[in-house]
Amino acid sequence: MHDLNVDRPMGVLRRGWSAGVDDYAIAGGWTRRGRALIVADAAGGVHAFDGKSGRSTWTRNGAHDGGVLAMAIHPLGTAFVTAGQDGRVLLWDVAEGQASQAIDVGTGWVDNVAWSPDGQWLAASCSRRVCAYDAHGGEAWHSDDHPSTVSAIAWSSTGELATACYGRVTFFDASTGALRQKLAWKGSLVSMALSPDGDVVACGSQDNTVHFWRRSTEEDSMMSGYPGKPSALAFDDAGILLATGGGDSVTVWSFQGGGPEGTRPGVLELHVEPVTTLAFARGALRLASGGRDGAVIVWSLRPNGEGGPVGAAVVAGVVAELVWRPDGRALAALDAQGGVTVWRVG
């Protein structure tokens, strides 16, 4: 067991505030300038907390029948969307806590939702199909059926939407849905991350590997040796480092120079159970990891992927998501016991 707890965080993590929601705290995000933290739970509730004090500002129970599955804050931080088991996406106003529009995406679960970097487009996946909407919720286009359920979606900075499923990654034009590129892989892809420039796409696979392509050349590579499925992936915002889960350590690959091919990754060891989520702070080689052990670790990294822990704490349950405040001076952890914990970061 860790000699850590939420009341006595170590290193750069300093006591902030904590709160609770009604069920598994499944997704969250900070609004404009970190004024509020929005949290959605597995019972279908959506909650807003004051970013500084943690005071509850509003709660909407039962927003999605069956529960919330995903959430995304608009890049401007003034609105957000939630997606759920009821086949709907709800568009919310942050200040009022009211859903201004409901979008019926399909008859299945809406597993993924994401805003484009410029906030002009919203994408949602439901079963084998992905749909794109304008900023007001009007449908722009939808894809044909993928070979399997869409496991992940992500926007590139160049106005393209990427989707991952069994056997391939597909890129679509943001405004028209026209097919731009297909990258094939004989396996089930369970996670995906795009480099900031959109040239590298990395996916965790069911066969306990990480596969990545350079889109400019369509060359691909594979990183193996993971004890489990690499379901947690994160690029830093300079595209230098790719952090990956897949076990109780964090493996960090460096794209500096000619890497990561022919190089050894950094291996970060402190968790005692598998890593569940990874998040880089904006504008820094500072990585936060959360695990099934409830541990939250902050790591300071070097461009070669090596580094060490600079802060640590433990929450009550499995860490579902870690969310850095936009200025990097606070970190929020959501856990399976419905806990919401925020630390100030020194």
C-alpha positions as CSV (number, residue, x, y, z in Angstrom):
1,M,0.0,0.0,0.0
2,H,1.1,3.6,-0.6
3,D,2.1,5.7,2.4
4,L,0.0,8.5,0.9
5,N,-3.5,9.9,1.3
6,V,-5.7,12.7,0.0
7,D,-5.3,14.8,3.1
8,R,-1.5,14.7,3.1
9,P,-0.4,15.1,-0.6
10,M,3.3,15.2,-1.2
11,G,5.7,17.4,-3.3
12,V,4.1,19.8,-5.8
13,L,0.6,18.7,-4.9
14,R,-0.9,20.8,-2.1
15,R,-4.3,20.5,-0.5
16,G,-7.1,22.2,-2.4
17,W,-10.7,20.9,-2.1
18,S,-12.7,17.8,-2.4
19,A,-16.4,17.0,-3.1
20,G,-18.5,14.1,-4.2
21,V,-21.1,13.1,-6.8
22,D,-23.8,10.5,-6.8
23,D,-22.0,7.7,-8.6
24,Y,-18.7,6.9,-10.5
25,A,-17.3,10.2,-11.5
26,I,-16.7,9.3,-15.1
27,A,-15.7,12.5,-16.9
28,G,-14.9,16.1,-16.1
29,G,-13.4,19.4,-17.4
30,W,-12.5,22.9,-16.5
31,T,-14.4,25.9,-17.8
32,R,-12.9,29.3,-18.9
33,R,-9.9,30.2,-16.8
34,G,-10.7,27.4,-14.4
35,R,-13.7,29.2,-12.9
36,A,-15.7,26.0,-12.6
37,L,-15.1,22.3,-12.7
38,I,-17.9,20.3,-14.4
39,V,-18.2,16.6,-13.5
40,A,-20.5,13.9,-14.9
41,D,-21.3,10.7,-13.2
42,A,-22.3,7.2,-14.2
43,A,-25.9,7.7,-12.8
44,G,-26.6,10.4,-15.4
45,G,-25.9,13.4,-13.2
46,V,-24.0,16.5,-14.2
47,H,-22.5,18.8,-11.5
48,A,-20.7,22.2,-11.4
49,F,-18.3,23.2,-8.7
50,D,-16.7,26.6,-8.1
51,G,-13.1,26.2,-9.3
52,K,-11.5,27.8,-6.2
53,S,-13.6,26.7,-3.3
54,G,-15.2,23.5,-4.5
55,R,-18.7,24.9,-3.6
56,S,-21.5,23.2,-5.6
57,T,-23.0,25.8,-7.9
58,W,-25.6,23.5,-9.6
59,T,-26.5,19.9,-10.0
60,R,-28.7,18.3,-12.7
61,N,-29.6,14.7,-11.8
62,G,-30.8,12.2,-14.4
63,A,-29.6,14.2,-17.4
64,H,-29.0,11.0,-19.4
65,D,-31.1,7.8,-18.9
66,G,-28.7,5.0,-18.1
67,G,-25.8,7.3,-17.3
68,V,-23.2,9.6,-18.8
69,L,-20.4,8.1,-20.9
70,A,-18.4,11.1,-22.1
71,M,-18.1,14.9,-21.8
72,A,-16.2,17.6,-23.6
73,I,-15.7,21.3,-22.7
74,H,-15.9,23.8,-25.6
75,P,-12.5,25.3,-26.4
76,L,-13.8,28.7,-25.3
77,G,-14.8,27.2,-21.9
78,T,-18.3,28.7,-21.9
79,A,-20.3,25.6,-23.0
80,F,-19.9,21.8,-22.9
81,V,-21.6,18.6,-24.1
82,T,-22.4,15.3,-22.4
83,A,-23.1,12.0,-24.1
84,G,-24.8,9.0,-22.7
85,Q,-26.3,5.6,-22.9
86,D,-29.6,7.1,-24.1
87,G,-28.2,7.8,-27.6
88,R,-28.2,11.5,-27.0
89,V,-25.7,14.4,-26.8
90,L,-26.8,17.4,-24.7
91,L,-25.4,20.9,-25.2
92,W,-25.1,22.8,-22.0
93,D,-24.6,26.4,-20.9
94,V,-22.0,26.5,-18.1
95,A,-23.5,29.5,-16.2
96,E,-27.1,28.4,-16.1
97,G,-26.6,24.7,-15.9
98,Q,-29.3,24.1,-18.5
99,A,-29.2,21.8,-21.5
100,S,-30.0,24.1,-24.4
101,Q,-30.3,21.4,-27.0
102,A,-30.6,17.6,-27.3
103,I,-29.2,15.8,-30.3
104,D,-30.4,12.3,-31.0
105,V,-27.3,10.6,-32.4
106,G,-28.5,7.0,-32.7
107,T,-30.1,4.0,-31.0
108,G,-27.0,2.8,-29.3
109,W,-24.6,4.3,-26.6
110,V,-22.8,7.5,-27.5
111,D,-19.3,6.5,-26.3
112,N,-17.2,9.4,-27.5
113,V,-17.7,13.1,-28.0
114,A,-15.1,15.8,-29.0
115,W,-14.9,19.4,-30.0
116,S,-12.6,20.4,-32.8
117,P,-9.7,22.6,-31.6
118,D,-11.3,25.8,-33.1
119,G,-14.7,24.9,-31.6
120,Q,-16.5,25.0,-34.9
121,W,-17.3,21.3,-35.0
122,L,-18.5,18.6,-32.6
123,A,-18.1,14.9,-33.3
124,A,-19.9,12.0,-31.6
125,S,-19.7,8.3,-32.1
126,C,-22.5,5.8,-31.7
127,S,-21.9,2.2,-32.4
128,R,-20.2,1.9,-35.8
129,R,-21.0,5.4,-37.0
130,V,-19.5,8.9,-36.3
131,C,-21.5,12.1,-36.8
132,A,-20.3,15.7,-37.0
133,Y,-22.3,18.8,-36.0
134,D,-21.8,22.5,-36.3
135,A,-21.3,24.6,-33.1
136,H,-25.1,25.0,-32.8
137,G,-25.8,21.3,-33.0
138,G,-26.9,21.0,-36.6
139,E,-25.7,17.8,-38.3
140,A,-23.1,18.5,-41.0
141,W,-22.4,14.9,-42.0
142,H,-22.3,11.3,-40.8
143,S,-20.0,8.4,-41.8
144,D,-20.9,5.1,-43.2
145,D,-20.7,2.2,-40.8
146,H,-17.2,1.3,-39.6
147,P,-16.1,-2.4,-39.5
148,S,-16.8,-2.4,-35.7
149,T,-17.8,-0.1,-32.9
150,V,-15.8,3.1,-33.0
151,S,-13.5,2.9,-30.0
152,A,-12.0,6.4,-30.1
153,I,-12.2,9.7,-31.9
154,A,-9.9,12.7,-32.0
155,W,-9.5,16.0,-34.0
156,S,-6.3,17.1,-35.6
157,S,-5.3,20.7,-35.7
158,T,-5.7,20.7,-39.5
159,G,-9.5,20.3,-39.6
160,E,-9.7,16.5,-39.7
161,L,-11.5,14.0,-37.6
162,A,-9.8,10.7,-36.8
163,T,-11.7,7.5,-35.8
164,A,-10.3,4.2,-34.5
165,C,-12.0,0.8,-34.6
166,Y,-11.1,-2.8,-35.4
167,G,-8.5,-2.9,-38.2
168,R,-8.0,0.8,-39.0
169,V,-7.7,4.5,-38.3
170,T,-9.7,6.7,-40.6
171,F,-9.4,10.5,-41.2
172,F,-12.4,12.6,-42.4
173,D,-12.6,16.2,-43.6
174,A,-14.1,18.2,-40.8
175,S,-16.7,20.1,-42.9
176,T,-17.7,17.6,-45.5
177,G,-16.9,14.2,-44.1
178,A,-14.9,13.3,-47.2
179,L,-12.5,10.4,-46.6
180,R,-8.9,11.7,-46.5
181,Q,-6.9,8.7,-45.3
182,K,-7.1,5.1,-44.0
183,L,-4.4,3.5,-42.0
184,A,-4.8,-0.3,-41.6
185,W,-3.8,-2.6,-38.8
186,K,-4.8,-6.2,-38.3
187,G,-6.1,-5.9,-34.7
188,S,-8.6,-4.2,-32.4
189,L,-7.6,-0.6,-31.5
190,V,-8.8,0.4,-28.1
191,S,-7.3,3.9,-27.6
192,M,-5.9,6.7,-29.8
193,A,-3.9,9.9,-29.4
194,L,-2.8,12.4,-32.1
195,S,0.3,14.5,-32.0
196,P,-0.3,18.2,-32.0
197,D,0.7,18.7,-35.6
198,G,-1.6,15.8,-36.7
199,D,1.2,13.8,-38.3
200,V,1.5,11.0,-35.8
201,V,-1.4,8.8,-34.7
202,A,-0.8,6.3,-31.9
203,C,-3.2,3.6,-30.8
204,G,-3.3,1.1,-28.0
205,S,-4.2,-2.4,-29.3
206,Q,-6.1,-5.4,-27.8
207,D,-2.9,-7.4,-28.3
208,N,-1.0,-5.4,-25.6
209,T,0.9,-3.2,-28.1
210,V,1.1,0.4,-29.1
211,H,1.0,1.0,-32.8
212,F,1.7,4.3,-34.5
213,W,1.8,5.8,-38.0
214,R,3.5,8.8,-39.5
215,R,0.8,10.1,-41.7
216,S,3.1,11.9,-44.1
217,T,4.8,8.7,-45.1
218,E,2.2,6.1,-43.9
219,E,5.1,4.3,-42.3
220,D,4.1,2.4,-39.1
221,S,5.8,1.0,-36.1
222,M,4.9,-1.1,-33.1
223,M,5.9,-0.9,-29.4
224,S,5.4,-4.2,-27.6
225,G,6.1,-5.7,-24.2
226,Y,3.1,-4.2,-22.3
227,P,1.5,-6.6,-19.7
228,G,-2.0,-5.3,-20.5
229,K,-4.0,-3.2,-23.0
230,P,-2.5,0.3,-23.4
231,S,-5.8,2.1,-22.9
232,A,-4.2,5.3,-21.6
233,L,-2.2,7.4,-24.1
234,A,-1.2,11.1,-24.0
235,F,1.1,13.4,-26.1
236,D,2.6,16.5,-24.6
237,D,1.5,19.6,-26.5
238,A,4.8,20.0,-28.2
239,G,4.6,16.5,-29.7
240,I,7.9,15.5,-28.2
241,L,6.7,12.8,-25.8
242,L,4.1,10.0,-25.9
243,A,3.1,8.6,-22.5
244,T,1.5,5.2,-22.5
245,G,-0.1,2.9,-19.9
246,G,-0.7,-0.8,-20.2
247,G,0.6,-1.9,-16.8
248,D,1.6,-0.5,-13.4
249,S,4.4,1.6,-14.9
250,V,4.2,4.5,-17.4
251,T,6.3,4.1,-20.5
252,V,7.3,7.3,-22.2
253,W,8.5,7.4,-25.8
254,S,10.5,10.3,-27.2
255,F,10.0,11.6,-30.8
256,Q,13.0,13.9,-30.4
257,G,15.5,13.5,-33.3
258,G,14.9,10.2,-35.1
259,G,12.9,8.6,-32.2
260,P,11.2,6.6,-31.0
261,E,12.5,3.9,-33.3
262,G,15.8,2.6,-32.1
263,T,15.6,4.3,-28.7
264,R,14.8,3.1,-25.2
265,P,11.8,4.7,-23.6
266,G,11.6,6.2,-20.1
267,V,9.9,4.0,-17.6
268,L,8.2,5.6,-14.6
269,E,7.6,3.3,-11.7
270,L,5.6,4.1,-8.6
271,H,2.1,2.8,-9.1
272,V,1.3,-0.7,-7.7
273,E,-1.7,-1.4,-9.9
274,P,-2.3,-0.7,-13.6
275,V,-2.4,2.9,-14.8
276,T,-5.8,4.1,-15.9
277,T,-5.4,7.7,-17.1
278,L,-2.6,10.0,-18.2
279,A,-2.6,13.8,-18.8
280,F,0.1,16.3,-19.6
281,A,0.0,19.9,-18.3
282,R,-0.2,22.5,-20.9
283,G,3.1,24.0,-22.1
284,A,5.3,21.8,-19.8
285,L,6.9,18.3,-19.7
286,R,4.9,17.6,-16.5
287,L,2.7,14.4,-16.6
288,A,0.0,13.3,-14.2
289,S,-0.8,9.6,-14.0
290,G,-3.7,7.9,-12.1
291,G,-4.2,4.2,-11.4
292,R,-6.4,1.4,-10.2
293,D,-4.5,1.8,-6.9
294,G,-6.1,5.3,-6.4
295,A,-2.7,6.9,-6.6
296,V,-2.2,10.2,-8.5
297,I,1.5,10.9,-9.4
298,V,2.9,14.0,-11.0
299,W,6.1,13.4,-13.0
300,S,8.7,15.9,-14.2
301,L,10.1,14.6,-17.6
302,R,13.0,15.4,-19.8
303,P,12.8,15.4,-23.7
304,N,14.3,11.9,-23.8
305,G,11.3,10.5,-21.8
306,E,13.1,9.9,-18.6
307,G,12.1,11.6,-15.3
308,G,10.9,11.2,-11.8
309,P,8.0,11.9,-9.5
310,V,7.6,15.4,-8.0
311,G,4.2,15.0,-6.4
312,A,1.9,12.2,-5.2
313,A,-1.4,11.6,-3.4
314,V,-4.1,8.9,-3.1
315,V,-7.9,9.1,-3.6
316,A,-10.6,6.7,-2.4
317,G,-11.2,4.7,-5.6
318,V,-9.9,3.9,-9.0
319,V,-8.8,7.1,-10.8
320,A,-11.1,7.6,-13.7
321,E,-9.8,10.8,-15.1
322,L,-7.2,13.5,-14.4
323,V,-7.8,17.1,-15.6
324,W,-5.3,19.9,-15.4
325,R,-6.6,23.4,-15.0
326,P,-5.7,25.3,-18.2
327,D,-3.0,27.3,-16.3
328,G,-1.4,24.1,-15.0
329,R,-1.7,25.4,-11.4
330,A,-4.3,22.9,-10.3
331,L,-5.1,19.2,-11.0
332,A,-8.4,17.5,-10.6
333,A,-8.9,13.7,-10.0
334,L,-12.2,11.9,-10.6
335,D,-12.6,8.5,-9.0
336,A,-14.8,5.4,-9.0
337,Q,-16.2,6.2,-5.6
338,G,-17.7,9.4,-6.8
339,G,-14.9,11.5,-5.4
340,V,-13.8,14.8,-6.9
341,T,-10.4,16.0,-5.6
342,V,-8.5,19.1,-6.6
343,W,-5.0,20.0,-5.6
344,R,-3.1,23.2,-6.0
345,V,0.1,22.6,-7.9
346,G,3.3,24.3,-6.9
